[in-house]
Amino acid sequence: ETLQLLTFPDAAKWWLDKIYPWSRRAMRVARPVLQPMMHMPLPSDEVYASLKDLLMDLDGMRKVLTDPEITTVRIVLNLEKMVVKEAKRAYTYLSLFGYVTDAVIVNRLLPGDLHDELFQKWQLIHHRYQREVEESFAGIPIFNVPLFDREVVGEEMLSRMAQAIYGEEDPARRFATSNPQRIDKEGPDYVLSLKVPFVDKSAVDLSRHNGDLYVTVGNYRREITLPRVLARRETAGASIEDGELRVRFARRAEKLEAKKR
């Protein structure tokens, strides 16, 4: 549900850019004809103006959430199979929509001096998943939180947890600044790189319409408005390399032919 809420501002931007202008113009034309036949009032221009304000506020929220200078995400997980799997899935979709993850916090880590046979088995399980977390989130700072002797409730215990996580570090600072999306020039071409960790090429679907690139991973679809330097070029292939979707944009064939002449 959290991921769906984080994708909502992108959906609102698409509606504002693509549907809202057409819908408002159509309603202006249709309202005088349809209203006499309707038993309820049709949306007025004031309603559309309020809707536009809402959509613009959501677009402003999207810009704040995806600006790594302002907002970053920290993933909290336990060392259990399904929790680690869901954390990796969340990281994939957060990256797809441009959210920067600057830290991973491993919670309820068992101490190393336990001698009880039951807890020793759990330690082996934790060690296995901790290695997976370190490999999966390589390049992102990982903070470990021990299993405390009581519930983390109240100011005292929260202070203990904060000290265990950050020590002398400033919790408000950004621990990683890598941008999940960038554009590089490679020879005569441009390459749009987008982080999509833990995803195979077969799980990614790409389509393009006018100046927009649509990237679908699983149940989530992101629309990327291409800058002019990419929009006027042809899509010349895509690949997955080191957890990144790399889409290549080449100069249009007709322009190359014109230049040759």
C-alpha positions in Angstrom: 0.0 0.0 0.0 2.9 2.4 0.8 4.3 1.8 -2.7 0.9 2.5 -4.3 0.7 5.8 -2.4 4.2 6.8 -3.5 3.2 6.2 -7.1 0.0 8.3 -6.8 1.8 11.7 -7.5 3.1 10.3 -10.8 -0.4 9.2 -11.8 -1.7 12.6 -10.8 0.9 14.3 -13.0 -0.1 12.1 -16.0 -3.8 12.9 -15.5 -2.9 16.6 -15.2 -0.9 16.6 -18.4 -2.9 14.2 -20.5 -6.5 14.0 -19.4 -7.4 17.2 -17.5 -7.1 19.7 -20.4 -9.1 17.5 -22.8 -11.7 16.7 -20.1 -12.3 20.3 -19.2 -12.7 21.5 -22.8 -15.1 18.6 -23.5 -17.2 19.4 -20.5 -17.5 23.1 -21.5 -18.9 22.0 -24.8 -21.1 19.2 -23.5 -22.5 20.8 -20.3 -25.2 23.0 -22.0 -26.5 20.0 -24.0 -26.3 17.4 -21.3 -27.3 19.3 -18.2 -31.0 19.6 -19.0 -31.2 15.8 -19.4 -29.2 15.0 -16.2 -30.7 14.6 -12.7 -27.5 15.8 -11.0 -25.2 18.8 -11.7 -22.3 18.3 -14.0 -18.8 19.5 -12.9 -18.5 23.3 -13.2 -15.4 25.3 -14.2 -14.9 25.9 -10.4 -14.8 22.2 -9.8 -12.2 21.7 -12.5 -10.2 24.6 -11.1 -10.2 23.0 -7.7 -9.2 19.7 -9.2 -6.3 21.4 -11.0 -5.1 22.9 -7.8 -5.1 19.5 -6.1 -3.2 17.9 -9.0 -0.7 20.6 -9.0 -0.2 20.2 -5.2 0.4 16.5 -5.8 2.9 17.3 -8.5 4.7 19.6 -6.1 4.8 16.8 -3.6 6.3 14.5 -6.1 9.1 17.0 -6.9 9.9 17.2 -3.1 9.8 13.5 -2.6 12.1 12.7 -5.6 14.6 15.5 -4.9 17.6 13.8 -3.1 18.7 17.1 -1.7 15.4 17.2 0.3 14.1 13.6 0.7 15.6 10.2 1.0 14.2 6.8 2.0 15.6 4.4 4.7 14.5 0.8 4.5 14.0 -1.1 7.8 14.0 -4.9 7.8 14.4 -7.9 10.0 16.6 -10.8 9.0 13.9 -13.2 7.8 13.3 -14.6 4.3 10.1 -12.9 3.4 11.0 -9.6 5.0 14.3 -9.4 3.1 12.5 -10.3 -0.1 9.9 -7.6 0.4 12.7 -5.1 1.2 14.4 -5.9 -2.1 11.1 -5.5 -3.9 10.5 -2.2 -2.2 13.9 -1.0 -3.2 13.3 -1.9 -6.8 10.0 0.1 -7.1 11.4 3.0 -5.0 14.2 3.3 -7.5 11.9 2.9 -10.5 9.9 6.0 -9.4 13.0 8.1 -8.6 13.2 7.8 -4.8 16.7 7.7 -3.4 17.4 5.1 -0.7 20.3 6.4 1.5 20.4 3.7 4.2 19.2 0.2 5.2 18.5 -0.5 8.9 18.7 -4.1 10.1 16.5 -4.5 13.1 16.4 -6.9 16.1 19.9 -8.4 15.4 20.7 -11.2 17.9 23.9 -10.7 20.0 26.8 -12.9 19.2 27.4 -14.3 22.7 24.3 -16.5 23.0 24.9 -20.1 24.0 21.3 -21.5 23.9 20.9 -24.0 21.1 17.7 -22.5 19.9 19.2 -19.0 19.6 22.3 -20.4 18.0 20.2 -21.8 15.2 18.6 -18.3 14.8 22.0 -16.8 14.7 22.9 -19.0 11.7 19.7 -17.9 10.0 20.5 -14.2 10.7 24.1 -14.6 9.4 22.8 -16.1 6.2 20.3 -13.3 5.5 22.7 -10.6 6.7 25.1 -11.7 3.9 22.3 -11.5 1.4 21.4 -8.0 2.7 25.0 -6.9 2.4 25.3 -8.2 -1.1 21.9 -7.0 -2.3 22.3 -3.4 -0.9 26.0 -3.0 -1.7 26.9 0.6 -1.9 24.2 1.7 0.6 25.2 2.2 4.2 23.7 -0.6 6.4 23.1 0.1 10.1 22.5 -2.8 12.6 20.1 -2.5 15.6 20.5 -5.1 18.3 17.6 -7.0 19.9 17.1 -5.1 23.1 16.2 -6.6 26.5 12.8 -4.9 26.5 10.3 -3.2 24.1 11.4 0.0 22.4 8.8 2.2 24.0 9.3 5.6 25.5 12.0 8.3 25.2 14.7 6.3 27.0 14.5 3.3 24.8 14.2 5.4 21.6 17.3 7.2 22.6 19.1 3.8 23.1 18.0 2.7 19.7 19.1 6.0 18.0 22.5 5.7 19.7 22.8 2.0 18.5 22.0 3.0 14.9 23.8 6.3 14.4 26.3 6.6 17.2 28.0 10.0 16.7 26.6 10.4 13.1 24.0 13.0 12.4 20.7 11.1 11.6 19.5 14.0 9.5 22.4 13.9 7.0 22.2 12.0 3.7 24.2 8.8 3.8 24.1 8.2 0.0 23.4 10.6 -2.8 23.3 8.5 -5.9 20.6 9.6 -8.4 18.4 6.7 -9.5 18.2 8.3 -13.0 20.8 9.9 -15.2 21.7 10.7 -18.8 25.1 10.0 -20.3 26.6 10.7 -23.7 28.3 7.7 -25.2 29.8 8.5 -28.6 27.1 9.8 -31.0 24.3 8.4 -28.7 22.7 9.2 -25.4 22.0 6.6 -22.7 19.2 7.0 -20.1 20.1 4.9 -17.1 17.5 4.0 -14.5 18.0 2.0 -11.4 16.0 -1.2 -11.3 17.8 -3.5 -8.9 17.0 -7.2 -8.7 15.1 -7.2 -12.0 15.8 -9.3 -15.1 15.4 -7.8 -18.6 12.4 -10.1 -19.2 10.5 -8.5 -16.4 10.8 -5.0 -17.9 8.5 -3.7 -20.6 9.3 -0.5 -22.5 7.1 1.6 -24.8 7.2 5.0 -26.2 4.6 7.5 -27.2 5.5 11.0 -28.6 7.9 12.5 -26.0 7.2 10.0 -23.2 8.9 6.7 -22.3 6.8 4.2 -20.4 8.7 1.7 -18.1 6.7 -1.2 -16.6 8.1 -3.5 -14.0 5.7 -6.0 -12.5 2.4 -4.2 -11.6 4.0 -0.7 -11.6 4.3 1.6 -14.6 6.3 4.8 -14.7 6.0 7.5 -17.3 9.2 9.4 -18.0 8.9 12.7 -19.9 12.0 12.7 -22.1 14.1 15.9 -22.3 14.3 17.4 -25.8 17.8 15.9 -26.4 16.3 12.4 -26.1 12.8 13.1 -27.4 14.1 14.0 -30.9 16.1 10.8 -31.2 15.1 7.2 -31.8 15.1 4.4 -29.2 18.0 2.2 -30.3 17.8 -0.7 -27.8 17.8 -1.4 -24.0 19.7 -3.6 -21.6 20.0 -4.4 -17.9 23.5 -3.9 -16.6 24.5 -4.0 -12.9 21.0 -3.3 -11.7 20.4 -0.5 -14.1 18.1 -0.2 -17.1 20.1 1.4 -19.9 18.0 2.8 -22.8 20.0 4.0 -25.8 18.9 6.9 -28.0 20.4 7.3 -31.5 20.0 10.0 -34.0 17.1 9.6 -36.4 18.1 7.8 -39.6 16.6 10.4 -41.8 18.8 13.1 -40.2 21.9 11.0 -40.6 21.0 10.5 -44.3 20.4 14.2 -44.7 23.8 15.0 -43.2 25.5 12.5 -45.5 24.1 14.3 -48.5 
